Amino acid sequence: MSYSKIFSGGLPELIYEVIKYFQNDISTLHSCILVNRLWCRLAIPLLWENTFSFRTGNYNFIEIYLDNLNLNDDLKSKLDEYKIDDNLLPSNTLFNYVRLLKYLNMFDITFCVSRWFEVAVRSSKSGNRYFLKDLSNLSISVFKRLINITLFNIFIENEVNLHTLEIEISSTHYYNNNKDFNNFLDLILQNTNFIHNIKNLNIYFDSPSYCILYQNSINNDEYKLVKNRIFRVINLHQNLKKILLSHDKFPLYQSLLSSKDSNCSNTLNTIIFYRVDFKGIINLDTTIEQLNVLESVHIIYCYSLNSGFTQQILNLTKPFKLKSLFIGQTLQIESLQLILQKYGYYLENFKVNNWERSLKQNALNLIAKYCKNIKFLDFHEFEIHRYIYLVKIIKQSLNYLSINTWEIHPSSYCSSNLLQNLGQILPSKLEYLSLTLSIRENDFRVFLENSQNTFINKLKIMQNNNDDILHCIKEYIMKEKRVKYLAINNLKKVDLFYLQDEVEEFNLYNIKVLNFSDSYLTFDIYTNLLKNIDYL
């Protein structure tokens, strides 16, 4: 297929697929720009499609966006009052950067504007384009709000074709940015075409109980009003493909999914429930049955997954394609067995937290029995021989593996047993492998020798032992180029990322050493799962 694309003139398409693989690796994308004009043309859109999510410390993109304000004379005149130098940026650019925006998170806008203000406005230095004479809290707040609303207007003016909209409101965020959030929602409701064709909508809510902490500024009634306005925004969508529903009780979301004003029944193919409380639910099966094109359901750390919930799931006549199940609260093993027995074939991502050891072992047995298509497995506290058996069964589909024996087995015995038996059963390629173990050098050498046929794109190691394993990594991994990204930390909190000579040596073999805490390597729920569920 690749050869046919080359000979039919599809080389740019192939190059784009290669570059797209690095869409979260900012430095590599910048390097791609320098290759040639074609690579530049393909890499620039990836750099600018989700600018507000990058935490690089460079927020100059905000000023580039602000240069695109055209139609709103009132906002333009207000903004001009703060300008002191308007000749720092080129008037003509090669790309319309605003139009490249595909992902927008309402909280990220306010966050980035706050960071940009500290660097580019509050600090009085040459090169600043904006100046505030009055640095009182009120004056700063007014200026930031002006920037926030101006940016949102610019996106609307330029008819940005968004792919994903994220409405992220916790009571803490709302307490600090309530006027900004309300302004954003008003603009969306006044300009319905702005989000008319969004495919993915992610909604993050705190529990209403948190509002008590901020009762001087926000009460439950106001919080509910904001949510109702958000649901009005949701009902504007005519082609919604994916929705993430976070926190709160399910009945509130149930009315949304069943609304006659929404077109969800004919377009929605992915639902992610994150920390949603299913307590007291009724007619869940009826709600799900109404979604005619539903292809995947993801249940991540939800509450009240009791027998009532289980029975309604089992009552479904349509296939319930449960792709992810992350369990934080104890679920009756009988209920888990019934769910996996009927829907385990679809399950791809599985994790259990805070269970008694015996329940975890039973869950491990159920996964091995009913779930043959697991891609992501994160299992702490286990019996080694059962875990090894499970990895053997699912190795053909396994792509993400996280192992942590340290919290329960701080001695080296458990880690040693695992390393002696794990390498030879790994698949030929893993996207992600995280090991938190008490690693002895001899055991690690056995693991590396046995896994020589496995390529690991992202390898993360927490060494909870004093043995030096770096020379083993150089011998078996670096020289064989068996990983793309690497992060290592140890008991002394020595991060390989800060050993400059070592980092440069790995670079010679095209292996990029990252900070152990780098979000690109940290497979956390928010960054790597909820936002990229379709790519696991």
VMD Tcl script that draws the C-alpha trace (Angstrom):
set ca {
  {0.00 0.00 0.00}
  {2.87 2.41 0.83}
  {4.55 1.74 -2.53}
  {1.31 2.38 -4.40}
  {0.98 5.75 -2.68}
  {4.50 6.72 -3.68}
  {4.03 5.83 -7.33}
  {0.61 7.48 -7.47}
  {1.93 10.78 -6.13}
  {0.96 10.10 -2.52}
  {4.36 10.87 -1.00}
  {3.14 14.01 0.88}
  {0.41 11.89 2.46}
  {2.96 9.34 3.64}
  {5.26 12.05 5.00}
  {2.32 13.60 6.84}
  {1.53 10.26 8.50}
  {5.14 10.07 9.67}
  {5.17 13.65 10.99}
  {1.78 13.24 12.64}
  {3.29 10.54 14.82}
  {5.24 13.34 16.56}
  {2.28 15.66 17.09}
  {2.93 15.80 20.86}
  {6.70 16.09 20.49}
  {7.20 19.83 20.03}
  {10.96 19.85 19.55}
  {10.80 17.15 16.86}
  {8.07 19.05 15.02}
  {10.24 22.17 15.06}
  {13.05 20.11 13.55}
  {10.70 18.87 10.82}
  {10.04 22.48 9.79}
  {13.71 22.91 8.91}
  {13.93 19.89 6.57}
  {12.40 21.48 3.47}
  {9.31 23.39 2.31}
  {7.14 20.28 2.05}
  {7.94 19.13 5.57}
  {7.42 22.67 6.83}
  {4.00 22.86 5.18}
  {3.00 19.55 6.78}
  {4.47 20.17 10.26}
  {3.21 23.72 10.87}
  {-0.50 22.72 11.11}
  {0.37 20.10 13.75}
  {2.24 22.70 15.81}
  {-0.67 25.12 15.67}
  {-3.68 22.82 16.00}
  {-3.61 22.69 19.81}
  {-1.43 25.59 20.95}
  {-3.13 26.22 24.30}
  {-2.36 22.70 25.55}
  {1.43 23.04 25.22}
  {3.23 23.91 28.45}
  {6.54 24.99 26.91}
  {6.76 28.34 28.69}
  {6.54 30.16 25.35}
  {3.22 31.95 24.92}
  {4.14 34.23 21.99}
  {1.44 32.56 19.91}
  {-1.11 34.66 21.82}
  {0.28 37.87 20.31}
  {0.20 36.32 16.84}
  {-3.46 35.48 17.38}
  {-4.19 39.01 18.63}
  {-2.89 40.45 15.35}
  {-5.80 38.76 13.57}
  {-8.56 40.88 15.13}
  {-10.36 42.58 12.25}
  {-14.09 43.04 12.57}
  {-14.69 43.97 16.19}
  {-13.76 47.66 16.33}
  {-14.74 48.00 19.97}
  {-12.37 45.26 21.14}
  {-9.65 46.51 18.79}
  {-9.78 50.03 20.17}
  {-9.71 48.76 23.77}
  {-6.73 46.57 23.01}
  {-4.89 49.42 21.28}
  {-5.00 51.41 24.52}
  {-2.50 48.96 26.00}
  {-0.17 48.71 22.99}
  {3.25 50.34 23.14}
  {5.02 48.67 20.19}
  {3.15 47.36 17.17}
  {6.10 46.60 14.91}
  {7.59 43.57 16.59}
  {5.78 40.95 14.53}
  {5.81 40.66 10.73}
  {2.67 41.98 9.09}
  {2.61 39.14 6.56}
  {3.00 35.51 7.60}
  {3.24 32.36 5.49}
  {0.28 30.75 7.25}
  {-3.05 31.85 8.65}
  {-2.19 30.44 12.05}
  {-5.60 31.11 13.57}
  {-7.33 28.92 11.00}
  {-5.08 26.01 11.97}
  {-6.61 25.72 15.44}
  {-8.46 22.40 15.89}
  {-8.61 21.87 19.65}
  {-9.89 24.38 22.18}
  {-10.13 24.04 25.95}
  {-11.85 26.95 27.71}
  {-9.76 26.64 30.86}
  {-6.52 26.38 28.86}
  {-7.24 29.77 27.29}
  {-7.46 31.50 30.66}
  {-4.43 29.59 31.96}
  {-2.22 30.53 29.00}
  {-3.31 34.16 29.08}
  {-2.35 34.34 32.76}
  {1.08 32.86 32.05}
  {1.57 35.10 29.02}
  {0.69 38.17 31.10}
  {3.38 37.38 33.68}
  {6.07 37.00 31.01}
  {5.05 39.52 28.36}
  {3.25 42.29 30.23}
  {3.92 42.39 33.97}
  {7.69 42.13 33.49}
  {8.73 45.53 32.14}
  {11.38 44.84 29.52}
  {12.25 45.90 26.01}
  {10.25 44.10 23.38}
  {6.97 44.09 25.28}
  {4.02 44.98 23.05}
  {1.59 45.76 25.87}
  {1.91 47.86 28.98}
  {-0.20 48.27 32.12}
  {0.42 51.40 34.12}
  {-1.87 50.21 36.90}
  {-0.88 46.77 38.22}
  {-3.64 46.49 40.79}
  {-5.55 43.19 40.92}
  {-8.63 44.83 39.41}
  {-6.70 46.35 36.51}
  {-4.93 43.06 35.77}
  {-8.21 41.17 35.91}
  {-9.83 43.59 33.45}
  {-6.90 43.30 31.04}
  {-6.82 39.50 31.15}
  {-10.57 39.35 30.57}
  {-10.17 41.63 27.56}
  {-7.50 39.31 26.12}
  {-9.63 36.21 26.76}
  {-12.73 37.61 25.09}
  {-10.66 39.05 22.23}
  {-9.08 35.68 21.50}
  {-12.46 33.96 21.46}
  {-13.84 36.62 19.12}
  {-10.84 36.17 16.83}
  {-11.54 32.45 16.56}
  {-15.16 33.16 15.68}
  {-14.27 35.93 13.19}
  {-11.83 33.67 11.39}
  {-14.35 30.83 11.21}
  {-12.01 28.38 12.89}
  {-12.99 24.82 12.05}
  {-12.74 23.18 15.47}
  {-12.42 19.44 15.80}
  {-12.61 19.26 19.60}
  {-14.09 21.59 22.22}
  {-13.38 21.03 25.90}
  {-15.54 22.69 28.52}
  {-13.57 22.26 31.72}
  {-15.12 23.84 34.79}
  {-14.29 22.92 38.35}
  {-15.53 25.03 41.21}
  {-11.95 26.29 41.69}
  {-11.67 27.34 38.05}
  {-15.13 28.84 38.09}
  {-14.35 30.77 41.26}
  {-11.38 32.41 39.56}
  {-12.71 32.72 36.00}
  {-16.51 32.72 36.21}
  {-16.95 35.85 34.05}
  {-14.63 34.48 31.39}
  {-16.47 31.16 31.22}
  {-19.82 32.91 31.01}
  {-18.50 35.18 28.25}
  {-17.25 32.17 26.31}
  {-20.62 30.42 26.61}
  {-22.48 33.58 25.58}
  {-20.33 33.94 22.48}
  {-20.94 30.33 21.51}
  {-24.70 30.69 21.94}
  {-24.64 33.90 19.89}
  {-22.51 32.34 17.14}
  {-23.94 28.87 16.77}
  {-22.00 28.06 13.59}
  {-18.76 28.22 15.55}
  {-19.28 24.75 17.04}
  {-21.90 23.40 14.66}
  {-19.68 20.67 13.24}
  {-17.45 19.78 16.18}
  {-16.84 16.03 16.31}
  {-15.58 15.71 19.89}
  {-16.97 17.40 22.97}
  {-15.34 16.91 26.37}
  {-17.12 18.12 29.50}
  {-15.30 18.20 32.83}
  {-17.28 19.06 35.97}
  {-16.46 18.98 39.65}
  {-18.96 17.57 42.07}
  {-21.41 20.31 43.15}
  {-20.46 19.64 46.77}
  {-17.15 21.40 46.18}
  {-19.07 24.63 45.69}
  {-19.39 24.88 49.47}
  {-15.72 25.85 49.54}
  {-16.54 28.92 47.45}
  {-19.98 29.84 48.76}
  {-19.05 33.52 48.95}
  {-18.74 33.67 45.16}
  {-20.76 30.78 43.81}
  {-23.71 28.69 44.99}
  {-25.22 25.46 43.76}
  {-28.04 27.24 41.92}
  {-25.56 29.34 39.95}
  {-23.47 26.27 39.23}
  {-26.53 24.41 37.92}
  {-27.41 27.42 35.76}
  {-23.97 27.29 34.18}
  {-24.45 23.59 33.48}
  {-27.81 24.20 31.88}
  {-26.22 26.77 29.58}
  {-23.56 24.25 28.72}
  {-26.22 21.72 27.77}
  {-27.75 24.33 25.49}
  {-24.37 24.57 23.83}
  {-24.24 20.79 23.48}
  {-27.62 20.68 21.79}
  {-26.28 22.97 19.07}
  {-24.17 20.12 17.75}
  {-25.49 18.33 14.71}
  {-22.60 15.98 14.06}
  {-21.22 15.06 17.47}
  {-19.13 11.90 17.33}
  {-17.56 11.68 20.78}
  {-18.52 13.05 24.18}
  {-16.71 12.91 27.51}
  {-18.88 13.35 30.59}
  {-16.97 14.04 33.78}
  {-18.12 14.02 37.42}
  {-21.66 14.70 38.62}
  {-24.56 12.27 38.73}
  {-25.61 10.32 35.67}
  {-29.31 11.41 35.61}
  {-28.15 14.92 34.65}
  {-26.32 13.51 31.64}
  {-29.07 10.99 30.93}
  {-31.48 13.79 30.06}
  {-28.89 15.17 27.66}
  {-28.33 11.89 25.84}
  {-32.08 11.33 25.57}
  {-32.98 14.88 24.55}
  {-35.13 15.24 21.44}
  {-33.30 18.51 20.71}
  {-30.06 16.62 20.28}
  {-28.98 14.61 17.27}
  {-26.82 12.33 19.44}
  {-28.85 9.22 18.66}
  {-27.73 9.26 15.03}
  {-24.16 10.57 15.31}
  {-22.64 9.71 18.69}
  {-20.28 6.75 18.46}
  {-18.08 7.19 21.57}
  {-19.01 7.95 25.19}
  {-16.47 8.36 27.99}
  {-17.78 8.41 31.56}
  {-15.13 9.80 33.93}
  {-15.89 9.80 37.68}
  {-19.63 9.86 36.99}
  {-21.91 8.65 39.80}
  {-24.45 6.07 38.59}
  {-26.29 6.03 41.91}
  {-30.06 5.69 41.58}
  {-30.04 5.32 37.80}
  {-33.10 4.04 35.98}
  {-33.60 3.24 32.32}
  {-29.88 3.26 31.56}
  {-30.50 0.44 29.12}
  {-33.21 2.49 27.37}
  {-30.89 5.49 27.06}
  {-28.09 3.41 25.56}
  {-30.47 1.62 23.19}
  {-31.47 4.99 21.68}
  {-27.91 5.63 20.50}
  {-28.05 3.99 17.10}
  {-24.40 4.24 16.05}
  {-22.63 3.80 19.41}
  {-19.32 1.99 18.87}
  {-17.46 2.31 22.17}
  {-18.10 3.05 25.84}
  {-15.37 3.90 28.35}
  {-16.02 3.78 32.12}
  {-13.17 5.45 34.01}
  {-13.23 5.49 37.83}
  {-17.01 5.85 38.06}
  {-19.06 5.40 41.22}
  {-22.01 3.18 42.25}
  {-21.14 0.37 39.84}
  {-23.41 -1.89 41.86}
  {-25.77 -4.75 41.02}
  {-28.42 -2.29 39.81}
  {-25.99 -0.78 37.32}
  {-24.80 -4.23 36.25}
  {-28.31 -5.54 35.64}
  {-29.26 -2.60 33.42}
  {-26.11 -3.13 31.37}
  {-26.90 -6.82 31.02}
  {-30.45 -6.00 29.88}
  {-29.18 -4.35 26.70}
  {-30.21 -6.05 23.48}
  {-27.63 -4.18 21.38}
  {-23.92 -4.94 21.75}
  {-22.47 -2.87 24.59}
  {-18.94 -2.27 23.34}
  {-17.22 -1.61 26.65}
  {-13.70 -0.63 25.56}
  {-12.31 0.74 28.86}
  {-12.96 -0.21 32.47}
  {-10.94 1.50 35.21}
  {-12.21 0.61 38.68}
  {-11.33 2.67 41.74}
  {-14.01 1.47 44.17}
  {-14.63 -2.13 45.12}
  {-16.98 -3.82 42.68}
  {-18.58 -7.13 43.62}
  {-16.57 -9.81 41.86}
  {-19.85 -11.45 40.79}
  {-20.93 -8.26 39.01}
  {-17.54 -7.92 37.33}
  {-17.75 -11.51 36.15}
  {-21.20 -10.97 34.61}
  {-20.03 -7.82 32.79}
  {-16.84 -9.42 31.46}
  {-18.59 -12.64 30.57}
  {-20.95 -10.76 28.25}
  {-18.81 -7.82 27.09}
  {-15.20 -8.83 27.84}
  {-14.51 -9.50 24.17}
  {-14.68 -5.74 23.49}
  {-12.53 -4.66 26.46}
  {-9.19 -3.03 25.50}
  {-8.13 -0.92 28.52}
  {-8.23 -2.25 32.09}
  {-7.01 -1.00 35.44}
  {-7.90 -1.68 39.08}
  {-7.05 0.53 42.07}
  {-7.64 0.22 45.81}
  {-8.89 -3.36 45.84}
  {-8.02 -6.06 48.35}
  {-5.36 -8.38 47.02}
  {-7.66 -11.40 46.77}
  {-10.17 -9.41 44.68}
  {-7.40 -8.25 42.37}
  {-6.29 -11.83 41.83}
  {-9.86 -12.82 40.97}
  {-10.13 -9.89 38.57}
  {-6.88 -10.98 36.95}
  {-8.32 -14.45 36.39}
  {-11.49 -13.00 34.85}
  {-9.49 -10.83 32.45}
  {-7.44 -13.85 31.40}
  {-10.62 -15.87 30.85}
  {-12.88 -13.39 29.05}
  {-10.73 -10.56 27.63}
  {-8.43 -11.45 24.75}
  {-8.05 -7.99 23.19}
  {-6.43 -5.97 26.00}
  {-4.21 -3.14 24.71}
  {-3.65 -1.22 27.95}
  {-2.96 -3.00 31.26}
  {-2.04 -1.31 34.53}
  {-2.09 -3.71 37.45}
  {-0.41 -3.12 40.80}
  {-0.22 -5.76 43.56}
  {-0.43 -9.18 41.99}
  {0.93 -12.70 42.08}
  {3.71 -12.84 39.54}
  {2.84 -16.18 37.95}
  {-0.76 -15.08 37.28}
  {0.37 -11.80 35.82}
  {2.89 -13.52 33.55}
  {0.15 -15.91 32.44}
  {-2.13 -12.97 31.56}
  {0.56 -11.16 29.55}
  {1.15 -14.37 27.59}
  {-2.53 -14.58 26.68}
  {-2.94 -10.96 25.57}
  {0.52 -10.32 24.06}
  {-0.82 -10.15 20.50}
  {-2.96 -7.09 21.33}
  {-0.96 -5.60 24.23}
  {0.45 -2.13 23.51}
  {0.66 -0.30 26.86}
  {1.97 -2.01 29.99}
  {2.56 -0.52 33.44}
  {4.01 -2.64 36.25}
  {4.54 -1.52 39.85}
  {5.51 -4.02 42.54}
  {7.28 -1.55 44.82}
  {4.35 -0.35 46.92}
  {3.40 -3.88 48.02}
  {6.69 -5.73 47.57}
  {9.52 -3.29 48.39}
  {12.04 -6.14 48.52}
  {13.82 -7.36 45.40}
  {12.30 -10.86 45.35}
  {9.08 -9.98 43.51}
  {10.89 -7.71 41.05}
  {13.50 -10.39 40.44}
  {10.89 -13.05 39.71}
  {9.11 -10.72 37.31}
  {12.23 -9.67 35.40}
  {13.37 -13.27 35.06}
  {10.10 -14.19 33.32}
  {8.77 -11.06 31.58}
  {11.19 -10.35 28.73}
  {10.56 -13.51 26.73}
  {6.77 -13.06 26.63}
  {6.59 -9.42 25.54}
  {5.20 -8.67 22.07}
  {7.53 -7.58 19.28}
  {6.51 -3.94 19.78}
  {5.19 -1.91 22.71}
  {4.13 1.71 22.54}
  {4.67 2.18 26.28}
  {6.33 0.24 29.09}
  {6.61 1.54 32.64}
  {8.53 -0.42 35.29}
  {8.55 0.58 38.96}
  {10.65 -2.16 40.51}
  {13.49 -2.94 42.87}
  {15.88 -3.91 40.09}
  {19.00 -5.99 40.61}
  {21.57 -5.74 37.83}
  {21.69 -9.48 37.05}
  {17.90 -9.75 36.82}
  {17.70 -6.70 34.60}
  {20.34 -8.13 32.28}
  {18.25 -11.31 31.93}
  {15.18 -9.22 31.12}
  {17.04 -7.24 28.46}
  {18.54 -10.35 26.88}
  {15.14 -12.07 26.75}
  {13.40 -9.02 25.27}
  {15.92 -8.27 22.51}
  {13.25 -8.77 19.86}
  {10.94 -6.15 21.41}
  {10.98 -2.50 20.32}
  {9.61 -0.10 22.96}
  {8.68 3.36 21.79}
  {8.46 4.89 25.28}
  {10.33 3.25 28.14}
  {10.05 4.57 31.67}
  {11.93 3.04 34.60}
  {11.80 3.83 38.31}
  {14.73 2.01 39.91}
  {13.99 1.37 43.58}
  {17.32 -0.28 44.23}
  {20.88 0.99 44.49}
  {22.19 -1.20 41.66}
  {23.49 0.77 38.68}
  {21.57 -0.37 35.60}
  {22.56 2.42 33.21}
  {25.44 0.49 31.63}
  {23.01 -2.39 30.93}
  {20.65 0.01 29.19}
  {23.48 1.36 27.07}
  {24.60 -2.14 26.07}
  {21.22 -3.69 25.29}
  {18.99 -0.73 24.48}
  {21.01 2.28 23.40}
  {23.44 0.50 21.07}
  {20.66 -1.65 19.62}
  {18.35 1.39 19.24}
  {15.47 -0.47 20.87}
  {13.62 2.57 22.21}
  {12.66 6.01 20.93}
  {12.01 7.82 24.22}
  {13.59 7.01 27.58}
  {13.18 8.22 31.16}
  {14.94 6.83 34.24}
  {14.83 7.82 37.90}
  {16.16 6.15 41.04}
  {15.96 6.09 44.82}
  {18.27 9.10 45.09}
  {15.92 11.08 42.81}
  {18.63 11.28 40.15}
  {16.86 11.82 36.85}
  {18.80 10.75 33.75}
  {17.41 13.82 32.00}
  {19.72 16.08 34.05}
  {22.92 14.14 33.27}
  {23.91 16.14 30.20}
  {26.80 13.96 29.02}
  {24.62 10.85 29.20}
  {21.77 12.57 27.37}
  {24.11 13.60 24.55}
  {25.39 10.03 24.25}
  {21.85 8.69 23.87}
  {21.15 11.38 21.29}
  {23.91 9.94 19.11}
  {21.74 6.82 18.79}
  {18.56 8.82 18.10}
  {17.16 8.07 21.55}
  {15.54 11.04 23.23}
  {15.91 11.21 27.01}
  {12.96 12.93 28.66}
  {12.30 14.26 32.12}
  {10.88 11.45 34.25}
  {7.84 13.62 34.99}
  {7.30 14.70 31.38}
  {3.61 14.39 30.49}
  {4.60 12.84 27.16}
  {5.92 9.82 29.09}
  {3.63 9.95 32.09}
  {0.61 7.89 31.20}
  {-1.83 9.78 33.37}
  {-5.59 9.52 32.99}
  {-6.21 13.10 31.86}
  {-3.38 13.69 29.41}
  {-2.92 10.30 27.81}
  {-6.18 8.42 28.16}
  {-9.17 10.74 28.20}
  {-7.82 12.99 25.46}
  {-6.43 10.23 23.25}
  {-8.80 7.34 23.84}
  {-9.17 6.66 20.12}
  {-5.44 6.24 19.57}
  {-4.65 3.59 22.19}
}
mol new
graphics top color blue
foreach p $ca { graphics top sphere $p radius 0.5 }
foreach p [lrange $ca 0 end-1] q [lrange $ca 1 end] { graphics top cylinder $p $q radius 0.2 }
display resetview
